[in-house]
Amino acid sequence: MLENSTILITGGTGSFGKKFVRMTLDRYKPKAIIIYSRDEMKQWDMAEKYRDDQRVKFIIGDVRDKERLSRSLDGVDYVVHAAATKIVPTAEYNPFECVKTNINGAMNVIDACTDKKIKKVVALSTDKASNPINLYGATKLASDKLFVAGSSHLSLDQTQFSVVRYGNVMGSRGSVIPFFLQKKSEGVLPITDDRMTRFMISLEEGVKLVWHAFEDMLGGEIYVKKIPSMTITDIAKAVAPEAEQKIIGIRPGEKLHEQMIGVEDAPHTFEYDEHFKILPAIHNWSKDPKRIKDGKRVPENFLYSSDNNKEWMNAEELAEWIEENKDKIGLI
């Protein structure tokens, strides 16, 4: 589907964007990938890596600016919406800015893509959007609802919107693994709560889920990747097995456990080999055989959270991953 196409990715200089560009160029040989983001220095650095590849193009712009976004979509076939304000404490202390990017920006993407007749749009979500307790999660839940409803037009030859949802990206900038690596030399790792659990996913898995969404979607779906959980204490043990673990308490807006599918979504959720799919209750889409395909409806009161997960990653497995990816951690 993506072969010889033009793809625009918002927030394309972030961790996901960098991996998506590299993997998609190698796998699908698109005509062009356009990086749309507001940080000129990140674009400069990324452009240096692709100076000999004319398929990678860069546009300075913000999803808050609908006019600029619309102009940038000329000739584009597919869009990945990855731009977001996503650091939980930052959102708590700067709520207006978080809403402007994550909600108003989502509305601009939907309107501009619809007006420009983009074929398909996939928006990135987060486990924090399910039963949110912090502003970041609440804005991403609102964004998810906007993208799901964005496909409410009558004709399937118009723009289709879907969402992919997954957990913490291992080794990404600002995440716990590079933070613990920085603290390792001090001999003490700060642990918010020793009961805490988190979903874990690699960037490669995240990119492949987006690819699958593009291939499978008809509009309105939320794709949830099946991924392992880890305890925060095992993450600390994998990074620095000899370090002391000091309990410091949960930060503002932080959860003890994360959730990707709530019991309220269970009646509209279907299971597949490597993922779940939440279908919208609106328009009876959750009963549409074309959207369900070979999925199996999950049990009543089904809950997919990081503490009740069937799949777990242990400290030894994460330590092995860290060793294999040590040159990329904090840079991806």
C-alpha positions in Angstrom: 0.0 0.0 0.0 2.8 2.5 0.9 4.9 1.7 -2.2 5.6 4.7 -4.4 3.4 6.9 -2.1 4.0 10.2 -0.4 3.7 10.1 3.4 3.7 13.0 5.8 4.5 12.4 9.5 3.7 15.1 12.1 6.3 15.3 14.9 8.6 13.3 12.6 11.8 14.3 14.3 10.8 12.4 17.5 11.7 8.9 18.5 8.9 7.2 16.6 9.3 9.4 13.5 13.0 8.6 13.1 12.4 4.9 13.3 9.3 5.0 11.0 11.3 6.9 8.3 14.2 4.5 8.3 12.1 1.3 8.4 9.5 2.6 5.8 12.2 3.7 3.4 13.7 0.2 3.5 10.5 -1.8 3.4 8.2 0.1 1.1 10.4 2.4 -1.1 7.9 5.3 -0.9 8.1 8.2 -3.4 8.6 10.7 -0.5 8.4 11.0 3.3 7.7 14.5 4.6 8.8 15.4 8.1 6.5 18.1 9.5 7.6 19.4 12.9 8.4 22.7 14.7 12.0 22.1 15.9 14.4 23.4 13.3 17.6 22.0 15.0 16.1 18.5 15.2 15.2 18.8 11.5 18.7 20.0 10.7 20.3 17.0 12.5 18.0 14.6 10.8 18.4 16.2 7.4 22.2 15.6 7.7 21.6 11.9 8.0 19.5 11.9 4.8 21.4 14.4 2.8 21.9 11.9 0.0 18.3 10.6 0.0 16.0 13.0 -1.9 12.9 11.1 -0.8 13.2 12.6 2.7 11.8 16.2 2.9 11.4 18.6 5.7 8.8 21.3 6.5 8.9 23.5 9.5 5.3 23.7 11.0 3.1 23.2 14.0 -0.1 21.1 14.1 -1.6 24.1 15.9 -1.3 26.0 12.6 -4.0 24.6 10.3 -3.2 26.8 7.4 0.5 25.7 7.3 -0.5 22.1 7.8 -3.0 22.2 5.0 -0.5 23.7 2.6 2.0 21.0 3.5 -0.5 18.2 2.6 -0.4 19.0 -1.2 0.3 15.8 -3.0 0.3 13.6 0.1 -1.3 10.2 0.1 -1.0 9.0 3.8 -0.4 10.8 7.1 1.0 9.5 10.4 0.1 11.9 13.3 2.8 11.5 15.9 3.1 15.1 17.2 2.1 15.5 20.8 3.0 17.1 24.1 3.6 13.9 26.1 5.6 14.4 29.2 3.2 13.9 32.1 4.5 16.5 34.6 5.0 19.0 31.7 1.4 18.7 30.8 0.3 19.0 34.4 2.1 22.3 34.8 1.4 23.6 31.3 -2.2 22.5 30.7 -3.2 25.1 28.1 -0.2 24.2 25.9 -1.0 20.5 26.1 -4.6 21.1 25.1 -3.5 23.3 22.1 -1.2 20.6 20.7 -3.0 17.3 21.6 -6.6 18.3 21.1 -6.7 21.4 18.9 -3.8 20.0 16.9 -5.7 16.8 16.3 -8.7 18.7 15.1 -6.5 20.6 12.6 -5.0 17.3 11.3 -8.5 15.8 10.8 -9.9 18.9 9.1 -6.9 19.5 6.9 -6.6 15.8 5.9 -10.3 15.7 5.1 -10.2 18.9 3.0 -7.1 17.6 1.1 -8.7 14.2 0.6 -5.8 12.3 2.1 -6.4 8.5 1.7 -5.6 7.3 5.2 -4.5 8.8 8.5 -3.1 6.9 11.5 -2.8 8.7 14.8 -0.5 7.5 17.6 -2.1 7.1 21.0 -0.9 5.9 24.5 -1.9 3.6 27.3 -2.5 6.7 29.3 -5.5 7.5 27.2 -7.4 4.6 28.7 -9.1 5.6 32.0 -6.9 8.7 32.2 -6.0 10.4 35.5 -3.6 13.0 34.1 -4.0 15.8 31.6 -1.8 14.1 29.0 -3.9 11.0 29.0 -7.1 13.0 29.0 -6.1 15.0 26.0 -5.0 11.8 24.1 -8.4 10.2 25.0 -10.1 13.3 23.4 -7.8 13.0 20.4 -8.6 9.3 20.0 -12.3 10.1 20.1 -11.8 12.8 17.5 -10.0 10.5 15.1 -12.5 7.7 15.6 -15.3 10.0 14.7 -13.3 11.5 11.9 -14.4 8.7 9.6 -18.1 9.3 10.2 -18.7 10.5 6.6 -20.7 8.2 4.4 -18.3 7.3 1.7 -15.3 4.9 2.1 -13.5 6.7 -0.8 -13.0 9.7 1.5 -10.3 10.0 4.2 -10.2 7.2 6.7 -8.9 7.7 10.2 -7.7 5.2 12.8 -5.6 5.1 16.0 -2.8 2.9 17.3 -2.3 2.6 21.0 0.7 1.1 22.9 2.8 1.6 26.0 6.3 2.9 27.0 8.8 2.8 24.2 12.0 1.1 25.5 15.0 3.4 25.5 13.2 6.5 24.1 14.3 10.0 25.1 12.9 11.0 28.5 11.8 7.5 29.4 12.8 5.5 32.5 15.7 3.4 31.0 17.9 6.3 30.0 17.0 8.1 33.2 18.1 5.1 35.3 21.3 4.8 33.2 22.1 8.4 34.1 21.6 7.7 37.8 23.4 4.4 37.8 26.8 5.9 38.7 25.3 7.4 41.8 24.5 4.0 43.2 20.9 4.9 44.1 17.9 4.7 41.7 14.8 6.6 42.6 11.7 4.4 42.5 8.3 6.0 42.6 6.5 2.9 44.0 7.8 -0.6 44.2 4.4 -2.0 43.1 4.4 0.0 39.8 4.1 -1.8 36.5 4.4 -0.6 32.9 3.8 -1.9 29.4 7.0 -2.2 27.3 7.4 -2.0 23.5 10.2 -1.5 21.1 10.1 1.2 18.4 10.2 -1.5 15.7 7.0 -3.0 17.0 5.3 0.4 17.1 6.2 1.0 13.5 4.9 -2.4 12.4 1.6 -1.7 14.2 1.2 1.5 12.2 1.9 -0.4 9.0 -0.7 -3.0 9.9 -3.3 -0.3 10.6 -2.7 1.2 7.2 -3.3 -2.2 5.6 -6.3 -3.2 7.7 -8.3 -0.1 8.5 -11.6 1.0 7.1 -11.9 3.9 9.6 -12.6 4.3 13.3 -10.5 1.5 14.7 -8.2 1.7 17.7 -5.4 -0.9 17.3 -3.8 -2.1 20.6 -0.6 -4.0 20.4 -0.1 -7.1 22.7 3.1 -6.3 24.6 4.8 -7.5 27.8 4.6 -5.8 31.2 7.5 -5.1 33.6 7.7 -4.0 37.2 9.6 -0.8 37.9 11.8 -2.7 40.3 12.8 -5.2 37.6 13.6 -2.3 35.2 15.9 -0.9 37.8 17.5 -4.3 38.4 18.1 -4.7 34.7 19.8 -1.3 34.5 21.8 -1.4 37.7 21.6 -4.7 39.6 23.9 -3.5 42.4 22.3 -0.1 42.9 20.1 0.7 45.9 16.4 1.4 45.1 15.0 4.4 47.0 11.2 4.9 47.1 10.4 8.6 46.4 6.6 8.5 45.8 4.4 8.8 42.7 4.7 12.1 40.7 1.8 14.3 39.9 -0.5 12.7 37.4 1.3 9.3 37.5 -0.5 5.9 37.7 0.5 2.8 39.7 -0.5 0.7 36.7 -1.3 1.5 33.1 -4.3 0.4 31.1 -4.8 0.0 27.4 -8.3 -1.4 27.2 -11.0 -0.8 29.9 -14.0 -2.9 30.8 -16.2 -0.3 29.2 -14.5 -1.0 25.8 -14.9 -4.8 26.1 -18.2 -5.1 24.3 -16.6 -3.5 21.2 -13.1 -5.1 21.4 -11.9 -8.0 19.3 -8.7 -10.1 19.7 -6.2 -11.1 17.0 -2.9 -13.0 17.1 -0.7 -10.0 17.9 -3.1 -7.2 18.8 -6.6 -6.1 19.9 -8.9 -3.9 17.9 -11.4 -1.6 19.6 -14.3 -0.7 17.3 -16.5 2.3 17.7 -20.0 2.0 19.2 -21.2 4.7 16.8 -22.8 3.8 13.5 -22.9 0.1 14.6 -19.3 -0.2 13.4 -18.5 -2.7 16.2 -20.9 -5.1 14.5 -19.5 -4.6 11.0 -18.1 -7.9 9.6 -15.7 -5.9 7.3 -14.1 -4.3 10.3 -14.2 -7.4 12.6 -12.8 -9.7 10.0 -11.4 -12.8 11.8 -11.4 -11.2 15.2 -12.7 -12.9 18.3 -14.8 -10.8 20.7 -13.1 -10.5 24.1 -14.9 -11.8 27.3 -17.3 -9.6 29.1 -15.5 -7.3 31.6 -12.2 -7.8 29.8 -9.5 -5.5 31.1 -6.0 -5.1 29.6 -3.8 -3.5 32.1 -0.1 -3.7 32.9 -0.7 -5.5 36.2 -3.1 -8.2 34.9 -1.1 -8.9 31.7 -0.5 -12.5 30.6 2.9 -11.6 29.2 5.8 -10.4 31.3 9.4 -9.3 30.6 11.9 -10.0 33.3 15.1 -8.2 34.3 17.4 -10.6 32.5 15.5 -10.1 29.2 15.6 -6.3 29.5 19.3 -6.4 30.4 20.0 -8.3 27.2 18.0 -5.8 25.2 19.9 -2.9 26.8 23.2 -4.5 26.0 22.1 -4.9 22.3 20.8 -1.4 22.0 23.2 0.6 24.3 24.4 2.9 21.6 20.8 4.0 20.8 19.3 4.4 24.3 18.2 8.0 24.9 18.7 8.9 21.2 15.8 6.9 19.8 
